[in-house]
C-alpha cells in the first residue's frame, strides 16, 4: 500500500488542488492497490485504463485551476449502477456480460464533478443479502480479522464490495445502495461511514431495481466529511425518476464540524431488544454519553411498531422485487436457456440465472401478491408501514432532532456462519436499519468502537426527512469522540 | 399460514422459475420459515389505517407528452441473446 491510498477523500482533494501530486499518481496508487488485493474479491470488474484516462483529463483541468468537486478522485462503483460500456451484473449470472448502453444518473453526476472510476464493486446478488455471500462472482472477504484468527470475515451486505474496498483503501470512497440496511450494515461491519439519504434525495434511474419504494443510493467512505462530500455530488433532482425530489442540494460538508449543542436526541426504548449483547448495549450508552458531552439533550422516546418493521419488510421488499425482476426473461438481454416453448425458455432461464436467495424472494413476493393473499399480506404490510412512519412522525413532532441506535445486533461474522439452515437468521441483521427504509428517512452509520474479538462496531443516527446535515454534524461529533479504529496491517497483499 | 408442495409448484410457475422435484421440499421449508416469521403481523390492529402508497408526501410529477427519445434500435438490441434484422428472436409463440 502506498502513501497516497492512506489519504482521506478530503485530503486527496486538497492535495490535488495544492498540486502536491497528480490525479494520475493518485489513481495509479489505487489501481496498484486494487490489483494486489484480489484475494478480497471486492471488485467484479477493474477498469484501470479508463481510470487513468479519466485521471489524465482531470489533471488537465486541475492544471488550469478548473475542475469539479470530485476532480481527479478515484472511486469504486457498486455493480448495481449501470455504467455505459462497462459490464453491469448486479452480481447475478442472469446479467453476466450485460453492457449498458447508458449511464445511471448518480454516476453521471459523479463524472460531471470530475470523479475517476476504478471499477465495479461486488455485492449480494440483486442486493439481496447481508453478508455478500450470495454474489454469483463469489463472496467478498473483509479486510478485518478477529483477534488471533484468520477466519474469513464477511464485509456485510449487500454493499460488501463497497465497504471492503473503502476499508482496505482500494478507493477513496464508493457508491452503494440501501433497501433495508445495505449501506449501513456493511459500513458498521467494516469500520466505515455510510449514509442512506432520504428517499428521493438521489435518483434511482439506471440503478438495477430491487424494491423501488425502499431503494436509495448513498456513499460509503472512511470519514463523515468524505461521505458528505460524496453525497453532495450524488444527490439531486432527475426528470427520469419521478420519485426524485426537486429541492436544492445543500453543501453537506458545511455541516461537518457544526455544533450539536441543544440538539435533541431520541433514544427509542424498543431498540433495546431482549437478549441484546452487553457490548452492543455498552456501545449505545457510550454514544449517548458522547453526544451529551457535545451538548446534545438526550430524551427517551417510544417507537412502538418497531418490532413489526422487519416482518413487514419481508413482505413489501420481496413483493416489489418479484415485480421488478420479472423483466429478466432471457429475451431482451442477459442469459438465455433454450426451452421447448417460450414459457419453458423463461422458466429455465430464470431457474439457472437467479441464485438461491433471489429465487426464494421472488417466490415469496409472487405468493404474497397472488390472488386471495394480497389483502392478508401485502395490504396489511403497507398499513403497518404507515404505523411505523407515524411513530417517527410523532417523535419528530415532539421536538426530537435525531435518533441514536446501534447499527447492527452483532459485529461481523465469519463466512458460512449464518443463515445456511434458516434464511430468517440472516434477515435479523437488518433489525435496526430496516425501519428507516420503511419510513423513507435518512440514516447514517459511523464507527464507534470495537467488539471483544477485535471487529468494528457502529452506531446509527436517524434523521428527519431531508435533514442529512444534522446527521453529518452529529456523526462527526461521535467520530471525534470515539477511539480510532485501526485496521490490521494489510495481510491481503 | 403455510404452503404445501402443490402451492410451491404453482407459485414457481407463476414466477416463471422451474423447480426440480428435489428442490421443491427444501423450498417449501424455506418459504414456510419466512411465512412463519411474518405471521406475527396478524396481531397488529390495522383497523382504519391507510396503506402506505408513498413514504413522503409527493405529487406524481408529470411532463408534457412528447417524444424525448428514439432512433436507438442498435442500443436496444445490443445486449439481446438472439437478434436478426433489427428484431429480437424468440421461439415460435403462435400455433
Interface residues (C-beta under 8 A of the other chain):
Chain A: X97 X98 X99 X101 X102 X198 X199 X200 X213 X239 X242 X243 X245 X246 X305 X307 X308 X311 X312 X314 X315 X322 X326 X329 X330 X331 X332 X333 X334 X335 X336 X338 X339 X341 X342 X343 X344 X345 X346 X347 X348 X350 X351 X354 X359 X360 X362 X363 X364 X366 X367 X370 X376 X377 X379 X380 X381 X382 X383 X384 X385 X386 X387 X389 X422 X423 X424 X427 X438 X439 X440 X465
Chain B: X1 X3 X7 X8 X11 X12 X13 X14 X15 X16 X17 X18 X19 X27 X30 X31 X33 X34 X35 X37 X38 X39 X40 X41 X42 X44 X46 X49 X50 X51 X52 X53 X54 X55 X56 X58 X60 X61 X63 X72 X75 X76 X78 X79 X80 X81 X82 X88 X90 X91 X92 X93
